[in-house]
Amino acid sequence: MNLRGRNKVSPEFSMSSMTDIVFLLLIFFMLTSPVITPEALDLILPKAKGKTTSVQNVSVSITKDLQFYVDDQRITQSSLESTLKTKLSGKEKPTIILRAEEGVPIEKAVNVMDIANRNSYKIVLAVKPE
Protein backbone atom coordinates (compact mmCIF):
# COMPACT_ATOMS: atom_id res chain seq x y z
CA MET A 1 0.00 0.00 0.00
CA ASN A 2 1.47 3.40 -1.11
CA LEU A 3 0.59 6.18 1.42
CA ARG A 4 2.75 8.94 -0.06
CA GLY A 5 1.00 11.88 -1.67
CA ARG A 6 1.71 13.06 -5.16
CA ASN A 7 2.14 16.74 -4.16
CA LYS A 8 5.74 17.52 -3.36
CA VAL A 9 6.85 20.86 -1.91
CA SER A 10 9.60 22.49 -3.93
CA PRO A 11 12.45 23.93 -1.79
CA GLU A 12 13.23 26.65 -4.40
CA PHE A 13 13.16 30.37 -3.48
CA SER A 14 12.30 33.06 -5.98
CA MET A 15 14.41 36.21 -5.66
CA SER A 16 12.36 38.27 -8.10
CA SER A 17 10.12 39.86 -5.47
CA MET A 18 13.13 40.68 -3.27
CA THR A 19 14.97 42.34 -6.15
CA ASP A 20 11.86 44.39 -6.98
CA ILE A 21 11.73 45.75 -3.44
CA VAL A 22 15.45 46.56 -3.41
CA PHE A 23 15.16 48.27 -6.80
CA LEU A 24 12.24 50.41 -5.60
CA LEU A 25 14.16 51.42 -2.47
CA LEU A 26 17.18 52.33 -4.59
CA ILE A 27 15.04 54.57 -6.81
CA PHE A 28 13.43 56.19 -3.75
CA PHE A 29 16.78 57.08 -2.17
CA MET A 30 18.20 58.32 -5.46
CA LEU A 31 15.24 60.67 -5.91
CA THR A 32 15.24 62.00 -2.33
CA SER A 33 19.01 62.49 -1.91
CA PRO A 34 19.19 65.85 -3.79
CA VAL A 35 16.66 67.27 -1.32
CA ILE A 36 19.15 66.89 1.54
CA THR A 37 21.59 69.80 1.48
CA PRO A 38 24.90 69.33 3.29
CA GLU A 39 25.45 73.09 3.75
CA ALA A 40 22.31 73.64 5.84
CA LEU A 41 22.66 75.19 9.28
CA ASP A 42 22.74 72.69 12.09
CA LEU A 43 19.68 73.59 14.14
CA ILE A 44 18.20 71.79 17.08
CA LEU A 45 14.48 72.37 17.21
CA PRO A 46 13.04 71.45 20.61
CA LYS A 47 9.65 69.82 20.90
CA ALA A 48 6.85 72.19 21.74
CA LYS A 49 5.56 70.09 24.65
CA GLY A 50 8.88 69.21 26.30
CA LYS A 51 11.74 71.12 27.82
CA THR A 52 15.08 71.61 26.14
CA THR A 53 17.89 69.41 27.45
CA SER A 54 20.83 71.48 26.26
CA VAL A 55 22.66 73.80 28.63
CA GLN A 56 21.81 77.43 27.96
CA ASN A 57 24.86 79.67 27.83
CA VAL A 58 23.43 82.78 26.14
CA SER A 59 19.95 83.84 25.11
CA VAL A 60 19.44 86.08 22.06
CA SER A 61 16.01 87.69 21.79
CA ILE A 62 14.60 89.68 18.86
CA THR A 63 11.48 91.77 19.43
CA LYS A 64 8.89 92.91 16.88
CA ASP A 65 10.52 96.36 16.97
CA LEU A 66 13.78 94.70 15.78
CA GLN A 67 15.56 95.29 19.06
CA PHE A 68 18.24 92.75 19.98
CA TYR A 69 18.84 91.51 23.51
CA VAL A 70 21.62 89.24 24.74
CA ASP A 71 20.26 87.78 27.95
CA ASP A 72 18.66 90.94 29.43
CA GLN A 73 21.08 93.45 27.93
CA ARG A 74 19.90 95.51 24.94
CA ILE A 75 22.49 95.73 22.15
CA THR A 76 22.68 96.85 18.51
CA GLN A 77 22.68 94.39 15.65
CA SER A 78 26.19 95.43 14.60
CA SER A 79 27.65 94.60 18.04
CA LEU A 80 25.86 91.24 18.32
CA GLU A 81 28.75 89.07 17.11
CA SER A 82 31.36 90.70 19.34
CA THR A 83 29.05 90.46 22.37
CA LEU A 84 28.41 86.78 21.71
CA LYS A 85 32.14 86.10 21.33
CA THR A 86 32.94 87.70 24.68
CA LYS A 87 30.10 85.96 26.52
CA LEU A 88 30.83 82.51 25.04
CA SER A 89 34.63 82.60 25.14
CA GLY A 90 36.11 79.74 27.11
CA LYS A 91 32.85 77.79 27.33
CA GLU A 92 32.75 74.15 26.36
CA LYS A 93 30.03 73.49 23.74
CA PRO A 94 28.73 77.08 23.54
CA THR A 95 24.97 77.22 22.97
CA ILE A 96 22.72 80.08 21.91
CA ILE A 97 18.97 80.07 22.55
CA LEU A 98 17.29 82.15 19.83
CA ARG A 99 13.96 83.68 20.81
CA ALA A 100 12.35 85.52 17.91
CA GLU A 101 8.94 87.08 18.38
CA GLU A 102 6.18 86.45 15.85
CA GLY A 103 6.38 88.91 12.98
CA VAL A 104 10.16 89.28 13.04
CA PRO A 105 11.57 89.16 9.48
CA ILE A 106 13.36 85.89 8.78
CA GLU A 107 16.50 87.79 7.71
CA LYS A 108 17.11 88.89 11.30
CA ALA A 109 16.89 85.33 12.64
CA VAL A 110 19.09 84.04 9.81
CA ASN A 111 21.66 86.70 10.70
CA VAL A 112 21.94 85.29 14.24
CA MET A 113 22.12 81.74 12.85
CA ASP A 114 24.90 82.81 10.47
CA ILE A 115 26.91 84.27 13.36
CA ALA A 116 26.49 81.00 15.26
CA ASN A 117 27.53 78.97 12.21
CA ARG A 118 30.67 81.06 11.59
CA ASN A 119 31.81 80.72 15.20
CA SER A 120 30.82 77.03 15.60
CA TYR A 121 28.17 77.73 18.23
CA LYS A 122 25.23 75.41 18.67
CA ILE A 123 21.92 77.21 18.21
CA VAL A 124 18.50 76.24 19.54
CA LEU A 125 15.35 77.87 18.26
CA ALA A 126 12.96 78.48 21.16
CA VAL A 127 9.28 77.79 20.59
CA LYS A 128 6.20 78.61 22.60
CA PRO A 129 4.84 75.54 24.38
CA GLU A 130 1.38 74.41 23.36
VENBELLIN-V480027 format. One record per helix or strand of 2 or more residues. SS is the DSSP state (a for helix, b for strand). FROM is the first residue (numbers start at 1). LEN is the number of residues. If there is no record, write none. Layout:
# VENBELLIN-V480027
SS&FROM&LEN  SS&FROM&LEN
This chain:
# VENBELLIN-V480027
a&16&20  b&43&3  b&58&5  b&68&3  b&73&3  a&80&9  b&95&6  a&106&13  b&122&4
